[in-house]
Amino acid sequence: MEISVSKEESDFMYGFVKKIVKEIGPRMPCSPQEAKAAQIIKDEFKKTCDDAIIESFSCHPKAFLGWIKVDVMMVCTSMILYLVLQLFSDYIISLLIGIIIFSLAFLPLLILWEEFFNYKEFIDPFFRKKYSQNTIGIFKPDGEIKKIIIFSSHADSAIEFKLQKILGYGFIPLAFGGIFIMLIWFALSFIILIILILNIVVLKGIFFGTVIWLLFIGTPCFIGLFFFVPLGDKGNVVPGSVDNLSSCAVIQGLGRYLNTHRENIPEHTEIRLISFGCEESGLRGAFRYVEKHGNELKKKDALVFNMDGLETPDKFHAIEFEPTTRTWHSQEVIQRIIDAAESVGVTVPRLGAGKLEKTLGRLSGGSDAAAFSKAGIKAGFLNSADWKTRSNYYHQSEDTPDKIKPGTLETALKICIAFLINQAD
């Protein structure tokens, strides 16, 4: 299939990334900068699409990574309380302290599981509510809408991962180390609570030395995790060029293409180009969109083609499984992405549930596609990153426009176009 991207369209896409970075800069979730970027995206959609809208929503953006500090404080407090427990001999007081010790060991694991591994808004109400927005460009068909195809990206940039900036991928064993210590302490705190309930005084201090060692060994992990991201707005320094203005630019390029090539839009199909807000705060924008439009999308048998992290033209992957949230994406959409890539001469292998991907992906987070797949809406995820070098800029101030290698955006745009043309066939 011959699909060409003109120099004008190529220059527009790379220029779009540079424009946002230069005129707005970092765009942490729910920031004024994120809102300004959404307005620019909408203005561009208005030039090409039949309709362009912004849907506002509320969330608690600081909760998604803020829970890490909460967990660290709880676990450390729990351990210290065990040391203090040795000063008390009264049964009732000791038992009450034991219950607190166990609670402060159990809650961090529950918060970790719900906030990060399930992307649920478990403790979000304890954080300040703010507002963000999803920006949608729409191509409407003539006649009845029988199908919806969504091409999506996200416009916000991450809060700086300070620990990764210092350690690179060395932060992964440190993070796993912190989780491992939390699990050990949870088991020990349960045993301690049983000992206190049974009032076995001789065993009350059995883990005193162990706790000293856990605090000593765990201190680097806990300090690193506590300062994983800076406090307040100090972390709003990430330009987010690869992650994820790259995909926003491709979405804009697709809008410009469809504006002059409507014949490639399948009959009775509505095309929606979406740049979500607050992806970096637990996919809140995508989840809000699914909450609002989920029934409609299921009724119209929607397909979601999500893109994120487009860095290099020679390492495209169709992500079929996201290990962090244990989310499988639609095999239909994944295969359509692979077939579309093949039709324009690009090899796009699957990346999913292998042992290496599962292990490394435990802490990699999720994509906006997960919000759809979890709701039973057919979605797939296209990524193109060199993970050997990505630690040098990922979620850091170095994620600048030059990190997007020539040919990347053009290749992604061709795949999107072929995805539509193949759908029409």
TABEL-V123612 format. One record per residue. N is the residue number from 1. RES is the residue in one small letter. SS is DSSP state (a for helix, b for strand, c for the rest). NEAR is the number of other ideal C-beta (glycine too) atoms within 8 Angstrom. D_CENTER is the distance of its C-alpha to the mean C-alpha in Angstrom with 2 decimals. Layout:
BEGIN
N_RES_SS_NEAR_D_CENTER + N_RES_SS_NEAR_D_CENTER
END
This chain:
BEGIN
1_m_c_6_33.18 + 2_e_c_3_33.87 + 3_i_c_9_31.13 + 4_s_c_4_31.52 + 5_v_c_9_29.47 + 6_s_c_6_31.95 + 7_k_a_5_31.90 + 8_e_a_6_31.63 + 9_e_a_13_28.40 + 10_s_a_11_27.04 + 11_d_a_8_28.08 + 12_f_a_11_26.57 + 13_m_a_15_23.02 + 14_y_a_12_23.16 + 15_g_a_8_25.05 + 16_f_a_13_22.42 + 17_v_a_15_19.86 + 18_k_a_9_22.67 + 19_k_a_9_23.73 + 20_i_a_13_20.51 + 21_v_a_13_20.30 + 22_k_a_7_24.02 + 23_e_a_7_24.55 + 24_i_c_10_21.52 + 25_g_c_8_19.68 + 26_p_c_11_16.56 + 27_r_c_15_14.71 + 28_m_c_17_12.78 + 29_p_c_16_11.64 + 30_c_c_12_14.95 + 31_s_c_12_17.05 + 32_p_a_5_20.14 + 33_q_a_12_18.87 + 34_e_a_18_15.88 + 35_a_a_10_18.63 + 36_k_a_10_20.91 + 37_a_a_13_18.55 + 38_a_a_14_18.19 + 39_q_a_9_21.99 + 40_i_a_12_22.50 + 41_i_a_13_20.33 + 42_k_a_13_22.41 + 43_d_a_9_25.59 + 44_e_a_11_24.90 + 45_f_a_15_24.23 + 46_k_a_9_27.54 + 47_k_a_6_29.34 + 48_t_a_11_28.41 + 49_c_c_12_27.27 + 50_d_c_5_29.54 + 51_d_b_7_27.51 + 52_a_b_11_24.70 + 53_i_b_8_23.30 + 54_i_b_10_20.89 + 55_e_b_10_19.77 + 56_s_b_7_19.21 + 57_f_b_12_17.56 + 58_s_b_7_17.42 + 59_c_b_15_15.00 + 60_h_c_12_14.98 + 61_p_c_14_12.36 + 62_k_c_9_13.81 + 63_a_a_15_13.57 + 64_f_a_12_10.01 + 65_l_a_10_11.18 + 66_g_a_9_14.76 + 67_w_a_14_15.35 + 68_i_a_11_15.69 + 69_k_a_8_18.80 + 70_v_a_11_20.09 + 71_d_a_13_19.94 + 72_v_a_13_21.72 + 73_m_a_9_24.38 + 74_m_a_12_25.02 + 75_v_a_15_25.51 + 76_c_a_10_27.71 + 77_t_a_9_29.69 + 78_s_a_16_30.25 + 79_m_a_12_31.67 + 80_i_a_9_33.84 + 81_l_a_12_35.16 + 82_y_a_14_36.34 + 83_l_a_10_38.35 + 84_v_a_9_39.77 + 85_l_a_12_40.63 + 86_q_c_9_43.40 + 87_l_c_4_45.35 + 88_f_c_9_45.87 + 89_s_c_4_48.37 + 90_d_c_6_48.43 + 91_y_a_6_47.02 + 92_i_a_6_45.39 + 93_i_a_8_43.77 + 94_s_a_13_42.55 + 95_l_a_10_41.12 + 96_l_a_8_39.29 + 97_i_a_12_37.78 + 98_g_a_13_36.88 + 99_i_a_9_35.04 + 100_i_a_10_33.05 + 101_i_a_15_32.36 + 102_f_a_13_31.05 + 103_s_a_9_28.99 + 104_l_a_13_27.31 + 105_a_a_17_26.57 + 106_f_a_10_25.28 + 107_l_a_9_23.10 + 108_p_a_14_20.68 + 109_l_a_11_20.01 + 110_l_a_9_19.65 + 111_i_a_13_17.20 + 112_l_a_13_15.13 + 113_w_a_9_15.33 + 114_e_a_11_14.58 + 115_e_a_15_11.90 + 116_f_a_9_9.79 + 117_f_a_9_11.21 + 118_n_c_9_11.68 + 119_y_c_12_9.14 + 120_k_c_6_12.50 + 121_e_c_11_13.90 + 122_f_c_10_16.49 + 123_i_c_12_17.72 + 124_d_a_10_16.21 + 125_p_a_6_19.75 + 126_f_a_6_20.95 + 127_f_c_11_18.97 + 128_r_c_5_20.02 + 129_k_c_7_19.21 + 130_k_b_10_18.32 + 131_y_b_8_17.90 + 132_s_b_18_15.59 + 133_q_b_13_16.07 + 134_n_b_14_15.26 + 135_t_b_15_17.64 + 136_i_b_12_19.39 + 137_g_b_16_22.13 + 138_i_b_13_24.38 + 139_f_b_14_27.06 + 140_k_c_7_29.48 + 141_p_c_11_31.86 + 142_d_c_2_35.55 + 143_g_c_4_36.49 + 144_e_c_5_34.55 + 145_i_c_10_30.79 + 146_k_c_7_30.43 + 147_k_b_12_26.98 + 148_i_b_14_23.72 + 149_i_b_14_21.51 + 150_i_b_13_18.21 + 151_f_b_14_16.73 + 152_s_b_17_13.37 + 153_s_b_16_11.21 + 154_h_b_17_9.68 + 155_a_c_15_12.10 + 156_d_c_19_10.70 + 157_s_c_14_10.41 + 158_a_c_11_9.12 + 159_i_c_13_11.69 + 160_e_c_14_13.61 + 161_f_b_13_13.20 + 162_k_a_11_16.96 + 163_l_a_12_17.50 + 164_q_a_13_15.96 + 165_k_a_9_18.05 + 166_i_a_7_21.06 + 167_l_a_10_20.64 + 168_g_a_8_18.48 + 169_y_a_7_17.40 + 170_g_a_7_20.04 + 171_f_a_14_17.56 + 172_i_a_9_16.56 + 173_p_a_7_20.11 + 174_l_a_14_20.34 + 175_a_a_12_17.32 + 176_f_a_10_18.72 + 177_g_a_10_22.06 + 178_g_a_14_21.08 + 179_i_a_9_19.82 + 180_f_a_8_23.05 + 181_i_a_13_25.21 + 182_m_a_14_23.70 + 183_l_a_9_24.63 + 184_i_a_9_28.07 + 185_w_a_14_28.73 + 186_f_a_11_27.80 + 187_a_a_8_30.38 + 188_l_a_12_32.95 + 189_s_a_14_32.55 + 190_f_a_10_33.28 + 191_i_a_9_36.40 + 192_i_a_13_37.40 + 193_l_a_12_37.19 + 194_i_a_8_39.43 + 195_i_a_11_41.86 + 196_l_a_11_42.09 + 197_i_a_8_42.62 + 198_l_a_6_45.41 + 199_n_c_6_46.69 + 200_i_c_7_47.18 + 201_v_a_6_47.97 + 202_v_a_4_48.64 + 203_l_a_7_45.05 + 204_k_c_11_43.43 + 205_g_c_6_42.74 + 206_i_c_6_42.14 + 207_f_c_10_38.62 + 208_f_a_10_39.54 + 209_g_a_6_39.54 + 210_t_a_8_36.40 + 211_v_a_13_34.48 + 212_i_a_9_35.88 + 213_w_a_8_34.58 + 214_l_a_12_31.12 + 215_l_a_11_30.93 + 216_f_a_7_32.32 + 217_i_a_9_30.08 + 218_g_a_11_26.96 + 219_t_a_8_27.54 + 220_p_a_8_25.79 + 221_c_a_13_22.70 + 222_f_a_12_22.79 + 223_i_a_8_23.51 + 224_g_a_14_20.76 + 225_l_a_14_18.14 + 226_f_a_10_19.73 + 227_f_c_9_19.38 + 228_f_c_11_15.96 + 229_v_b_10_15.10 + 230_p_c_9_18.11 + 231_l_c_4_19.53 + 232_g_c_5_19.61 + 233_d_c_6_18.99 + 234_k_c_7_19.99 + 235_g_c_13_16.52 + 236_n_c_12_16.39 + 237_v_c_7_17.60 + 238_v_c_15_14.87 + 239_p_c_12_16.12 + 240_g_c_13_12.97 + 241_s_a_14_15.30 + 242_v_a_15_13.70 + 243_d_a_12_10.12 + 244_n_a_16_10.69 + 245_l_a_16_14.28 + 246_s_a_18_15.36 + 247_s_a_15_14.08 + 248_c_a_16_15.35 + 249_a_a_13_18.61 + 250_v_a_16_18.91 + 251_i_a_16_18.46 + 252_q_a_16_21.24 + 253_g_a_14_23.28 + 254_l_a_13_23.14 + 255_g_a_15_24.37 + 256_r_a_11_27.20 + 257_y_a_11_28.12 + 258_l_a_14_28.29 + 259_n_a_10_30.35 + 260_t_a_6_33.09 + 261_h_c_7_32.55 + 262_r_a_8_32.35 + 263_e_a_4_34.32 + 264_n_a_9_31.22 + 265_i_c_12_29.60 + 266_p_c_9_30.56 + 267_e_c_6_33.11 + 268_h_c_9_32.15 + 269_t_b_13_28.47 + 270_e_b_12_26.37 + 271_i_b_13_23.71 + 272_r_b_12_20.81 + 273_l_b_17_18.81 + 274_i_b_14_15.80 + 275_s_b_14_13.67 + 276_f_b_16_11.29 + 277_g_c_18_11.07 + 278_c_c_17_8.79 + 279_e_a_16_5.38 + 280_e_a_11_5.10 + 281_s_a_15_7.02 + 282_g_c_10_5.59 + 283_l_c_15_5.70 + 284_r_a_17_9.23 + 285_g_a_17_10.68 + 286_a_a_16_10.20 + 287_f_a_11_11.50 + 288_r_a_12_14.27 + 289_y_a_13_15.19 + 290_v_a_13_15.60 + 291_e_a_7_17.63 + 292_k_a_7_19.82 + 293_h_a_8_20.34 + 294_g_a_10_19.71 + 295_n_a_6_23.43 + 296_e_a_8_24.28 + 297_l_a_13_21.73 + 298_k_a_10_23.11 + 299_k_a_6_26.61 + 300_k_c_11_26.21 + 301_d_c_9_24.63 + 302_a_c_12_21.60 + 303_l_b_15_19.75 + 304_v_b_13_16.23 + 305_f_b_15_15.65 + 306_n_b_15_12.10 + 307_m_b_17_11.80 + 308_d_b_15_9.47 + 309_g_b_12_10.88 + 310_l_b_17_14.55 + 311_e_c_14_16.70 + 312_t_c_9_19.76 + 313_p_c_11_22.01 + 314_d_c_4_23.02 + 315_k_c_9_19.90 + 316_f_b_15_18.34 + 317_h_b_11_16.89 + 318_a_b_15_16.25 + 319_i_b_14_13.56 + 320_e_c_12_15.24 + 321_f_b_11_13.70 + 322_e_b_15_10.42 + 323_p_c_13_12.07 + 324_t_c_12_9.85 + 325_t_c_11_10.15 + 326_r_c_6_13.24 + 327_t_b_11_12.57 + 328_w_b_5_15.16 + 329_h_c_16_15.00 + 330_s_c_10_18.26 + 331_q_a_7_20.81 + 332_e_a_8_22.52 + 333_v_a_14_19.73 + 334_i_a_13_18.96 + 335_q_a_8_22.71 + 336_r_a_13_23.11 + 337_i_a_15_20.64 + 338_i_a_12_22.58 + 339_d_a_9_25.86 + 340_a_a_13_25.02 + 341_a_a_14_24.23 + 342_e_a_10_27.43 + 343_s_a_10_29.46 + 344_v_c_13_28.74 + 345_g_c_4_29.42 + 346_v_c_10_25.97 + 347_t_c_6_25.15 + 348_v_c_12_21.65 + 349_p_b_7_21.49 + 350_r_b_8_19.32 + 351_l_b_10_16.81 + 352_g_c_8_16.26 + 353_a_c_7_18.09 + 354_g_c_6_20.33 + 355_k_a_5_21.05 + 356_l_a_6_19.57 + 357_e_a_12_16.24 + 358_k_a_10_16.15 + 359_t_a_8_17.16 + 360_l_a_10_14.99 + 361_g_a_10_11.88 + 362_r_c_9_12.36 + 363_l_c_9_10.49 + 364_s_c_8_8.03 + 365_g_c_5_5.07 + 366_g_c_9_4.18 + 367_s_c_13_4.67 + 368_d_a_15_6.75 + 369_a_a_17_9.54 + 370_a_a_16_9.00 + 371_a_a_13_10.09 + 372_f_a_15_13.13 + 373_s_a_14_13.99 + 374_k_a_8_14.04 + 375_a_c_8_16.44 + 376_g_c_5_18.60 + 377_i_c_12_17.97 + 378_k_b_12_18.24 + 379_a_b_15_15.15 + 380_g_b_17_14.39 + 381_f_b_13_12.07 + 382_l_b_17_13.74 + 383_n_b_13_12.81 + 384_s_b_14_15.41 + 385_a_c_11_15.11 + 386_d_c_8_17.78 + 387_w_c_6_16.19 + 388_k_c_4_19.60 + 389_t_c_6_19.43 + 390_r_a_12_15.80 + 391_s_a_9_15.94 + 392_n_a_8_18.46 + 393_y_c_10_16.16 + 394_y_c_10_12.45 + 395_h_c_10_11.18 + 396_q_c_12_14.92 + 397_s_c_8_17.74 + 398_e_c_7_18.74 + 399_d_c_15_16.09 + 400_t_c_9_19.03 + 401_p_a_11_20.27 + 402_d_a_5_22.46 + 403_k_a_11_19.64 + 404_i_c_13_19.44 + 405_k_c_8_22.38 + 406_p_c_4_25.07 + 407_g_c_7_24.90 + 408_t_a_14_21.14 + 409_l_a_15_20.70 + 410_e_a_12_24.05 + 411_t_a_13_23.20 + 412_a_a_16_19.99 + 413_l_a_15_22.11 + 414_k_a_12_24.84 + 415_i_a_16_22.64 + 416_c_a_14_21.54 + 417_i_a_13_25.21 + 418_a_a_14_26.44 + 419_f_a_12_24.01 + 420_l_a_14_25.78 + 421_i_a_12_29.23 + 422_n_a_11_28.95 + 423_q_a_11_27.92 + 424_a_a_9_31.07 + 425_d_c_4_33.14
END
